[in-house]
Amino acid sequence: MQAASKRATQQSSHLLNWIELSRSSLRQNIRSLARLAGDRILSVCVKSNAYGHGLDAITRMLCDFTEIEYLTVHSLDEAAAVRDAGWDRRIMVLGPVPSGQAEAVFVHDLEPVIFDAKALTKYGSLSNRLKRPLRTHLKLETGTGRQGITDKELPQFARIYKKYPYLKKPYGASMHFANIEDTTRHSFAEHQLDRFHRMVTLMSNLGIKPVLRHTASSAALILFDNTRFDLVRPGIAAYGHWPSKETYLSYRLLGGENDLFKPVMTWKTRVTQLKQLPADSFIGYGCTYRTTSPTRLAVIPVGYFDGYDRKLSNVSYVLIKGKRAPVRGRICMNLTMVDVSDISGVKVGDEVTLIGHDGKEALTVEQIAGWAGTINYEILARLQPSIARMIVP
Ligand SMILES: *Cc1c(COP(=O)(O)O)cnc(C)c1O
């Protein structure tokens, strides 16, 4: 990541491709999450470059919000970037840490999620050598079939905890729901919750009673009080996006209001070229589009390299002067062509909105995801980190 693009820029006038991050929307989302969390600890998930928003800029804003006690990251690199951005509260690391870099967990004062006995042993011996206590969070397998530890494996973990005094007890016990976003029927989530309760009891019986239990991602936090336990770890909702239509529907069916979250991100570019094409002209690679009448075309400097999915070819549109300009032909690696025949007065340098509002028109991440055949999470997470980030009020 280039240093220049990592730091959020203050003005967009010289930029051709930038993401605006609304501080007030982020503020509102965090307030809503803190209200849902009640007296539980709030951990905000900033993995995957803060869901594509820009880890540095988002972390610097989150530093001002005192409701947040933890940030959740996937990797050691992300944890280090969060520290660089000035975050001095707690950090939980969800993903694997290479065993050769385990010491960095102590250096950056991190709390790793544990799903592997070897890793726990390594932390145990390091904590002994450094004489530094370490808080760890066991990931329990309750039906997601991903990182979790099974009932049978728990005694082995209990033995490791007892062997290393600086790991006296597991600080946390966690699990992740497999089927809480994709459905309005939540029986599998309830089944997982039952298993979680049983495993927590088993941990207590083994003498490693967890003091911080956590299971709730955004959907669980929004919908079910009995998933909140001691700490909640929402991600996508912090950025103003619902985990899914089903979550939104379930929430509304429970009587919830629709003013909880506001999208933080607006993605913009500029018209860099205009041209007039006669009728019957092809546009772009593969000659997939052919004009039926004289066409005024704008070229914009954004393509699939930036995370503007190629499946949006001939399907999506962008906003210019508050109007929709349809994408024509295939999206290229760095460029996209849009039809501005029906938008009067378009000039080189005019702002183009790829995601967000322009006047009365809006293009949501969810619409884009639908057209691209994926989910809002993926559209966000794949936004190129090198795109400039700008904090706006
Ligand atoms: C990503 C993630 C979250 C946050 O999920 P959202 O659906 O974005 O709220 C929480 N917990 C774990 C383990 C995760 O991997």
The ligand as an SDF file (V2000), in Angstrom:
LIG
                    3D

 15 15  0  0  0  0  0  0  0  0999 V2000
  -16.2090  -10.9360    9.9390 C   0  0  0  0  0  0  0  0  0  0  0  0
  -16.5840  -11.4760   11.2320 C   0  0  0  0  0  0  0  0  0  0  0  0
  -17.4740  -10.7780   12.0610 C   0  0  0  0  0  0  0  0  0  0  0  0
  -18.2580   -9.5680   11.5990 C   0  0  0  0  0  0  0  0  0  0  0  0
  -19.3010  -10.0060   10.7490 O   0  0  0  0  0  0  0  0  0  0  0  0
  -20.3760   -8.9960   10.1130 P   0  0  0  0  0  0  0  0  0  0  0  0
  -21.3630   -9.8890    9.4620 O   0  0  0  0  0  0  0  0  0  0  0  0
  -19.6340   -8.1500    9.1400 O   0  0  0  0  0  0  0  0  0  0  0  0
  -20.9330   -8.2100   11.2290 O   0  0  0  0  0  0  0  0  0  0  0  0
  -17.6610  -11.2680   13.3480 C   0  0  0  0  0  0  0  0  0  0  0  0
  -17.0320  -12.3950   13.7670 N   0  0  0  0  0  0  0  0  0  0  0  0
  -16.2090  -13.1000   12.9810 C   0  0  0  0  0  0  0  0  0  0  0  0
  -15.5520  -14.3310   13.4950 C   0  0  0  0  0  0  0  0  0  0  0  0
  -15.9540  -12.6750   11.6840 C   0  0  0  0  0  0  0  0  0  0  0  0
  -15.1320  -13.3840   10.9080 O   0  0  0  0  0  0  0  0  0  0  0  0
  1  2  1  0
  2  3  1  0
  2 14  2  0
  3  4  1  0
  3 10  2  0
  4  5  1  0
  5  6  1  0
  6  7  2  0
  6  8  1  0
  6  9  1  0
 10 11  1  0
 11 12  2  0
 12 13  1  0
 12 14  1  0
 14 15  1  0
M  END
$$$$
